[in-house]
Amino acid sequence: MSEISVRSPGASAAGAAGVVGGSRPAGVRSAGAFLVRDLTLLRRNMASLISTFIVPGLFMVCLYAVFGHAADTIGLDYATFLFAGCLVQAALFTGAASCMAVAVDLDSGLIDRIRIYPRSTAGYLLGRMATDMVQMGLSSLAVIAVARACGMDVAASRVLTACLWGLLVALVWGVLTTGLVLVAGHPVERADLIQTLEMLLALFSTTFIRRPASPGP
């Protein structure tokens, strides 16, 4: 099913990337074509939409409900603390989704077909990075909304700064994981391993639960 959903928009994007002429440079045209293609696939991918809009906010709500009172007793602004942690989580999810998308494109042979067009490989990567930034931006808006609902009271400038750091983390993590997938003999299996290890890292991280906020042993 994922193969079918990738190949059709991918073929049209690859064709658009290879078109010569027009007022814009070929690299810009190809990046734009792949950006449209990747956003179309993102809109169709329910798992990615859930990890973008629901999972970080759900983590925040659940953790705030369990540890919020304990955090208040020690004077910890837990909503703000969770906001930063959930931004990191959203960035990790964005990078993992990106490397899985690239792995599927490799496995389906799309990237091999892209390479026959001039400058389209760079356009593919730039389009992928731009898609990551859009996905992370949307995820950040969802996290901000939930954090405000939980009582976060932080100046807009500080929220914007945190979101910019989140975009940077998402970009760096996406580039790193995509690089690991591109050199893998079995790209889909490598991407799946990255996602599994990433979830374990998030679950065992003090990004969400500080030790003083957890009473008892």
Solvent accessible surface area in square Angstrom, and as a share of the most:
residue,aa,sasa,rsa
1,M,203,0.91
2,S,67,0.43
3,E,75,0.34
4,I,136,0.69
5,S,38,0.25
6,V,13,0.08
7,R,105,0.38
8,S,79,0.51
9,P,15,0.10
10,G,0,0.00
11,A,54,0.42
12,S,75,0.48
13,A,5,0.04
14,A,5,0.04
15,G,31,0.30
16,A,44,0.34
17,A,3,0.02
18,G,16,0.15
19,V,86,0.50
20,V,120,0.69
21,G,39,0.38
22,G,73,0.70
23,S,119,0.77
24,R,133,0.49
25,P,91,0.57
26,A,17,0.13
27,G,22,0.21
28,V,76,0.44
29,R,37,0.13
30,S,1,0.00
31,A,18,0.14
32,G,25,0.24
33,A,20,0.15
34,F,0,0.00
35,L,48,0.24
36,V,101,0.58
37,R,10,0.04
38,D,3,0.01
39,L,57,0.29
40,T,30,0.18
41,L,27,0.13
42,L,23,0.11
43,R,162,0.59
44,R,137,0.50
45,N,69,0.36
46,M,129,0.58
47,A,73,0.57
48,S,15,0.09
49,L,45,0.22
50,I,68,0.34
51,S,22,0.14
52,T,4,0.03
53,F,88,0.37
54,I,93,0.47
55,V,31,0.18
56,P,1,0.01
57,G,6,0.06
58,L,98,0.49
59,F,45,0.19
60,M,0,0.00
61,V,74,0.42
62,C,67,0.40
63,L,27,0.13
64,Y,66,0.25
65,A,82,0.64
66,V,104,0.60
67,F,36,0.15
68,G,3,0.03
69,H,147,0.65
70,A,21,0.17
71,A,0,0.00
72,D,87,0.45
73,T,94,0.55
74,I,88,0.45
75,G,69,0.66
76,L,27,0.13
77,D,77,0.40
78,Y,2,0.01
79,A,4,0.03
80,T,32,0.19
81,F,51,0.21
82,L,0,0.00
83,F,7,0.03
84,A,52,0.41
85,G,2,0.02
86,C,0,0.00
87,L,6,0.03
88,V,63,0.36
89,Q,2,0.01
90,A,1,0.01
91,A,0,0.00
92,L,21,0.10
93,F,21,0.09
94,T,2,0.01
95,G,0,0.00
96,A,4,0.03
97,A,19,0.15
98,S,1,0.00
99,C,0,0.00
100,M,44,0.20
101,A,32,0.25
102,V,0,0.00
103,A,0,0.00
104,V,23,0.13
105,D,2,0.01
106,L,38,0.19
107,D,99,0.51
108,S,10,0.06
109,G,19,0.18
110,L,0,0.00
111,I,7,0.04
112,D,85,0.44
113,R,96,0.35
114,I,1,0.01
115,R,136,0.50
116,I,132,0.67
117,Y,68,0.26
118,P,72,0.45
119,R,151,0.55
120,S,0,0.00
121,T,55,0.32
122,A,56,0.44
123,G,0,0.00
124,Y,3,0.01
125,L,66,0.33
126,L,94,0.47
127,G,1,0.01
128,R,19,0.07
129,M,64,0.29
130,A,36,0.28
131,T,0,0.00
132,D,3,0.02
133,M,54,0.24
134,V,58,0.34
135,Q,2,0.01
136,M,0,0.00
137,G,27,0.26
138,L,68,0.34
139,S,1,0.01
140,S,5,0.03
141,L,114,0.56
142,A,22,0.17
143,V,0,0.00
144,I,37,0.19
145,A,63,0.49
146,V,37,0.21
147,A,0,0.00
148,R,96,0.35
149,A,90,0.70
150,C,24,0.14
151,G,51,0.49
152,M,6,0.03
153,D,127,0.66
154,V,20,0.12
155,A,59,0.46
156,A,79,0.61
157,S,77,0.50
158,R,163,0.59
159,V,10,0.06
160,L,109,0.54
161,T,70,0.41
162,A,28,0.22
163,C,15,0.09
164,L,100,0.50
165,W,158,0.55
166,G,5,0.05
167,L,45,0.22
168,L,83,0.41
169,V,55,0.32
170,A,0,0.00
171,L,49,0.24
172,V,85,0.49
173,W,62,0.22
174,G,3,0.03
175,V,81,0.47
176,L,95,0.47
177,T,0,0.00
178,T,12,0.07
179,G,31,0.30
180,L,76,0.38
181,V,0,0.00
182,L,70,0.35
183,V,119,0.68
184,A,16,0.12
185,G,71,0.69
186,H,131,0.59
187,P,17,0.11
188,V,48,0.28
189,E,108,0.48
190,R,81,0.30
191,A,0,0.00
192,D,76,0.40
193,L,97,0.48
194,I,16,0.08
195,Q,60,0.26
196,T,70,0.41
197,L,101,0.50
198,E,8,0.03
199,M,70,0.31
200,L,85,0.43
201,L,110,0.55
202,A,6,0.04
203,L,105,0.52
204,F,172,0.72
205,S,33,0.21
206,T,101,0.59
207,T,43,0.25
208,F,9,0.04
209,I,54,0.28
210,R,103,0.38
211,R,198,0.72
212,P,67,0.42
213,A,0,0.00
214,S,46,0.30
215,P,107,0.67
216,G,61,0.59
217,P,195,1.23
